[in-house]
Amino acid sequence: MATALPASAADAGAWTYRGPQECTYSKAAIATPSTERTAAFGTSMVQAWKNSPGGPCRQADQRPAGYLMATADLYKWNNLVHTWQLCRTSGRVTNNMASRQLEATVPLRTGSGSMPCGNGWYGTMAGGWQYSLSQRAWVGGKVWSGHHFFAPSTAPGTPPPPLQVDDSPIKGMISAPAQS
C-alpha cells in the first residue's frame, strides 16, 4: 500500500471496515519536516479496497466522486485536566472525482510559526469512510496517530492515548452520495 503521506513523527493505520464486498483502510499521521520542528501537520488518509480472487481486501477499488470521506481532528494534551482536547479540524472532505484514496490535512503551523494551541503533545484522530452500495451506508472508522511533542525544548512525560475511538458522530448525520 503506497501512500503520499509525509515522513511522520507518529502514525498508525488499520482496516476500519472489512465487509463481504469492500474494505476500508484508514491512516492517521502527525508529521514534521526534519529541518523545522515546529512546522507540522495532521493527516487523515482513507483507501477503498475490494475482495478479489486472491483474497479479501486485496484489490484497490476506484470509487466515484462523493463516495470517499475523510476527517482529520487535531488534539492537544491538556496536562492541567489530563485530557486530550480538540485543537483544529479539517471538517469532512469528500472526493470530487473517481479515486481510490483521499486525504484530509490540517496544518498546525500558524503565521507566527508557533503551534496553534501552544507547545505540547499533539495527535491526529483520523476518520476514513467509503459509501457502500451493498450496505447502503458509510463504512469505515477512526484511527489514532499516536502523539508527538512539538516545542523548541525537550518533551515532558508522555500522555496516555485517548480512551476510545468513537465513529458514532458520522451515523445518521451523513446522507448517501448522489448516484449517477
N, C-alpha and C positions, 0 to 999 in steps of 0.2 A: 504494500500500500504506500504509494508515494504521495507526499503532501507538500504543500507550498508554505507550511508554517516555518517561521524563523527558528534559529537556534534558541532553545528555551532555557530559562532559569529553572522552571518546573513545568512538567506536562504529564498528562495521562490520557489514555484513550480506552474505550470499551465498546463492545456491542451493546447498544441500549435497546435494541429490539431484534429478535430472531424469530421470524414467523414462518408460516408454511410456504410463502412465496417470496417474500422480501426480507431484507435485513438492513438495519440502520447502525452505522458506526459513528460515534461521536468522539471528539478530542478537544481537550481544554489545554491552554498554554498561557503562561505568564512569561514574557520574554524580555530580554535586554541585550542590546548590542554590547560586545566586549569592550568597545572603545569609550562608551559613555554610559556609565552605570545608572544614571537617573533617567535616561530616555528608555522607556519600557512600554509595553502594551499587552493587553489581554486578548486572546483569540479563541474563538469557537469555530470548529470545523465539523461539518456533517457530510457523510458519504452514503450514497444509496448503493446497495448490493442486492443480488438476487441469487436464488438457488440455481445450480446448473448440474449437468450430468456428472461433473467432477465432485459434487458435494454441496452442502448448504453454504450459503453466503460466499460463494467463490467467484462470482462474475459481477463486475461493476455494472450498474444499471443507470442508463440515461433517463432522467426524469423530466417531464415537460415543465415549462415555465409555471411557477407558483406551487410546485409540488415538493420543494425543499425549503426548510425553515431553520434558521439558527438564531441563537441569542448568546450574548456574552455579558455576564454580570461580574463586575469587578468588586471584590470585597477587600476591606482593610480590617486587620485585627485591632480591636479596641481593648487595650490592656487594662483600662480602668474598670470596665464592666465585664471583662473576659468573654467577649463575643465577637463574631465576625459581623461587620456592618457593611451594607451596600454603599459603595462609593460612586460608581458610574455604571451605566448600562448601554448596550448598543440598541436596545429595543429589538423587535422582531425584524429579521431580514429574510426575504424570500428570493429565490432565483428568478431572474427576469428573462431567462432563455433556457432551453433544454440544457441540462447539466447533470453530472454525476456527483458533484461536490459543491459545497457552498461554505463560505467563511463569513463570520461577523467579527469585527475588530473594534476595540475601544482603545484609543491612545491614552496612555497615562500621563503623558507629558503635557504641561500647560505652557503658555507663552513665557512664563518666568523661569522655566527649567526645573521647577520643583514638582513633586508629586501632587496630584490633585487633592488628595485627602491627607497630605503630610507624609513625612518619612515613616516607614514601618513595614510591617508584613502585608503583602498583597497576594491574592489568589483569584483565579477566574473560575466561576461556575458557568460551564458551557452547556447550552441546550442544543440538541440537534434532532430534527424530526423530518420524516418524509410522509407524504399523504399516500395511504394505501387504498387503492380501489377495492381490493378484496375485503378489507376490514371496514371500509368507509369511515376511516378515522386517521388522525395523525399518529404515527408510531415512532417511538424513539425515547429519548430521555435526557437526563443531565449527567455531567461528569465534572468532578472537581480536579483542578490542575495540580494541586499541591500548592505550596506557598513559597515565596521568596522575599527576602528583606531588601528594600530599596532605600538607601540613605548613604550619605558620604562616609559614615563610620561603620563599625562592625555591628553585627546583629546581636540583640539580646536573646533571652531564652525563646525557644520555638513554641508557637501556639499550637493547639490541637486542631485537627481538621473539623469542618462543620459536622454537626451531629447527624444530619440526614441529607440526602439528595431528594428533593421533592419536585416532581414534574407536574403536580396537580394543577397549578395555575393555567396550564395550557388546555386542560379538559374543559369543554363547554364554552370556551371563550373564542375559539378559532373555527371559522366555518370552512367547509371544504373548498378547494380551489375551483375556479370556473373550469368546466370541462369543455374541450373543443369538439 
